[in-house]
């Protein structure tokens, strides 16, 4: 991919992403999501910040304030810990509280096969949403992913790699990311 700097090392050797297809420069959230989905080769260049915060609403539900968080707050030194959204497998060793979080983070952008996603300079920012790589042969380079419900445990991930069905993705190169 001509917009990519360097060559993939280790397990990513041979990864070409979208190859030399003509780059696309999305300007809206909808264009970005469409460019990343599917399995057609594409090179996606981010030249701006994509702001997802509050685009899918927020949710308040019962969560946990872990004991270590309670202890931290009790010190009154200005340091606050994280409350936790309660996945079905969790227990609470502290107290139950209402936790409010941004829903956009919970549903990441899906990245299909044969994709190159590159940030131009410092402009390639995903604010409030991460990536779910489900395809193979994917390059993600020079992207800043930020503001993923930082106050909440289980509030969202910057990058998740999860195969489609029972097939593990191959050829994934994640390089020079910020904010992970």
C-alpha positions, -999 to +999 in steps of 0.1 A: +000+000+000+016+032-012+004+053+017+019+030+043+053+037+059+076+007+063+070-030+059+052-054+082+074-075+105+070-109+121+036-126+118+024-097+096+050-103+069+033-103+035+003-082+047-008-059+019-041-045+032-058-027+003-027-029-018-023-001-044-060+006-048-068+043-051-071+059-016-104+071-004-107+101+020-139+098+040-153+130+055-183+116+074-188+088+099-211+071+074-185+072+046-158+059+070-180+029+082-189+020+046-152+022+035-141-001+063-168-028+059-169-055+033-140-074+018-132-054-013-096-041-012-095-004-001-071+021+012-087+045+036-068+077+046-080+097+075-073+135+073-095+146+101-110+137+135-141+116+134-161+124+165-184+096+176-191+108+211-228+111+218-237+099+183-255+068+196-268+081+229-258+071+264-270+044+288-272+043+326-273+009+343-264-008+375-226-012+378-200-018+404-177+006+422-149-018+431-134-017+466-101-003+453-120+026+438-139+033+470-105+033+489-091+056+463-120+081+466-118+080+504-082+093+503-096+126+490-065+133+470-084+141+438-077+107+422-107+089+410-109+052+399-131+035+374-166+022+380-175-010+361-202-019+337-213-054+348-209-081+322-228-113+331-196-129+344-187-102+369-191-099+407-188-067+427-165-065+457-175-029+465-208-012+461-235-011+434-238+023+417-254+037+385-229+039+357-235+061+327-215+056+295-215+065+258-230+038+236-210+046+205-179+030+221-198-003+227-203-008+190-170-005+172-164+001+135-162-033+117-131-037+095-133-063+068-106-080+048-081-063+025-082-029+042-055-003+048-065+024+073-039+052+077-039+085+094-023+114+076+001+131+100-016+137+133-051+142+118-063+106+118-084+105+150-112+082+160-128+100+190-153+078+209-152+046+189-127+018+183-122-008+156-133-045+154-111-062+129-130-093+116-112-097+083-077-108+072-050-088+054-055-056+073-031-027+080-039+000+106-012+027+108-009+060+125-044+063+140-052+080+173-081+063+191-093+082+221-121+089+246-134+053+249-154+057+281-122+062+301-142+063+334-156+028+330-142-007+332-156-028+303-165+005+286-150-003+252-118-013+234-096+007+210-089-023+187-103-058+189-093-086+165-120-112+162-125-136+133-157-140+114-173-172+127-147-198+136-120-184+113-091-165+129-079-135+110-045-136+094-021-109+083-029-081+107-004-052+110-012-026+136+016+001+136+022+034+153-011+038+171-018+065+197-041+064+227-044+026+230 
